[in-house]
Amino acid sequence: MTFIEKLELGWKQSKFVCVGLDPRLGRIPAHIKGLRYERVEKFCKSILRACGQGALAFKPNLAFYEALDGEGLQTLHTICHLIKAYFPEVLIIADAKRGDIGSTNEGYVAMLKWLGVDAVTLNPYLGEEANRPFLDSGLGCIFLCKTSNTGSGEFQNIGVQPVGTEVAYMLELGLPMSFHPEDSIQPTVPLYEYIAYSIATRWNERGNCALVVGATYPTELETVRGIVGRMPILVPGIGAQGGNLEATVRAGLDDRCAGIIVNSSRGIIHASEGQDFDRVALRETVTLNEAINEVRDAVMSERSEQE
């Protein structure tokens, strides 16, 4: 199945949780023995067995595996292929945030396909031309838009000036625009809005694009949803980063009450550091998914009443 097909199937089954496979060596339970990469592999295998039936996606962040020296990527390769073997309907997202010139991106695509992932997080900064190897690869391309970290606004909220028909499009959407006194005919929009617009209208010709918008910014998430329609949105920031779940779900759901991939990493896989860590991870996955669906049911009911 393609990236989108796996998402659609999971949403039909009311699955919205993405389990971030970001194992911190210092928090892996002490009873798991071996070399560093062996401990990570054993830990992740237990998480997979516990959470695989209930998860929409697994999202390993490559940094935690690259830090394991020469064995790291082979460990991740093993983990990805275990997911594909035992949970073929569960999406695998490589949290890589890659983005370079085109020839380098071709190398990244080859590496990601060797790992066996379905999708990858990407940096749009170098533009569509440089990202073409990813866009044409068949992988899901999840571009950073409005990230969950507190300093994201340093660049992502800077005002930029759309041109021509883009201005009319954004005015039609009712997006907030500010006018500079010295040049009142040129409206500006935050860079993250322009990224969302560009990817939704120009980059997504193969239908394999998605965006990252943090749960810590529900107002911006709602704005991005209004721009991109049904495009999938990966939402980090729930759990340890303090994102409000109800506000996030309400802001991120599309017109079908689907469209979101809600990630939790530490809040699931490191919820316990004891021998029960896998059972606790399952509990946290189920609890989070139930909470998402509770809000989703309320939104569906409210929308039905308004029709």
NORTA-V441401 format. One record per residue. N is the residue number from 1. SS is DSSP state (alpha for helix, beta for strand, coil for the rest). Layout:
# NORTA-V441401
n = <N N>
ss = <SS SS>
This chain:
# NORTA-V441401
n = <1 2 3 4 5 6 7 8 9 10 11 12 13 14 15 16 17 18 19 20 21 22 23 24 25 26 27 28 29 30 31 32 33 34 35 36 37 38 39 40 41 42 43 44 45 46 47 48 49 50 51 52 53 54 55 56 57 58 59 60 61 62 63 64 65 66 67 68 69 70 71 72 73 74 75 76 77 78 79 80 81 82 83 84 85 86 87 88 89 90 91 92 93 94 95 96 97 98 99 100 101 102 103 104 105 106 107 108 109 110 111 112 113 114 115 116 117 118 119 120 121 122 123 124 125 126 127 128 129 130 131 132 133 134 135 136 137 138 139 140 141 142 143 144 145 146 147 148 149 150 151 152 153 154 155 156 157 158 159 160 161 162 163 164 165 166 167 168 169 170 171 172 173 174 175 176 177 178 179 180 181 182 183 184 185 186 187 188 189 190 191 192 193 194 195 196 197 198 199 200 201 202 203 204 205 206 207 208 209 210 211 212 213 214 215 216 217 218 219 220 221 222 223 224 225 226 227 228 229 230 231 232 233 234 235 236 237 238 239 240 241 242 243 244 245 246 247 248 249 250 251 252 253 254 255 256 257 258 259 260 261 262 263 264 265 266 267 268 269 270 271 272 273 274 275 276 277 278 279 280 281 282 283 284 285 286 287 288 289 290 291 292 293 294 295 296 297 298 299 300 301 302 303 304 305 306 307>
ss = <coil coil alpha alpha alpha alpha alpha alpha alpha alpha alpha alpha coil coil coil coil beta beta beta beta beta coil coil coil alpha alpha alpha coil coil coil coil coil coil coil coil alpha alpha alpha alpha alpha alpha alpha alpha alpha alpha alpha alpha alpha alpha alpha alpha coil coil coil coil coil beta beta beta beta beta alpha alpha alpha alpha alpha coil coil alpha alpha alpha alpha alpha alpha alpha alpha alpha alpha alpha alpha alpha alpha alpha alpha alpha alpha coil coil coil coil beta beta beta beta beta beta beta beta coil coil coil alpha alpha alpha alpha alpha alpha alpha alpha alpha alpha alpha alpha alpha alpha coil coil coil beta beta beta beta coil alpha alpha alpha alpha alpha alpha alpha alpha alpha alpha alpha alpha coil coil coil coil beta beta beta beta beta beta beta coil coil coil coil coil coil alpha alpha alpha alpha coil coil beta beta coil coil coil coil alpha alpha alpha alpha alpha alpha alpha alpha alpha coil coil coil coil beta beta beta coil coil beta beta beta beta beta beta beta beta alpha alpha alpha alpha alpha alpha alpha alpha alpha alpha alpha alpha alpha coil coil coil coil coil beta beta beta beta beta coil coil coil coil alpha alpha alpha alpha alpha alpha alpha alpha alpha alpha alpha coil coil coil beta beta beta beta coil coil beta coil coil coil coil beta coil alpha alpha alpha alpha alpha alpha alpha alpha coil coil coil coil coil coil coil beta beta beta beta beta coil alpha alpha alpha alpha coil coil coil coil coil coil coil alpha alpha alpha alpha alpha alpha alpha alpha alpha alpha alpha alpha alpha alpha alpha alpha alpha alpha alpha alpha alpha alpha alpha alpha alpha alpha alpha alpha alpha alpha coil>
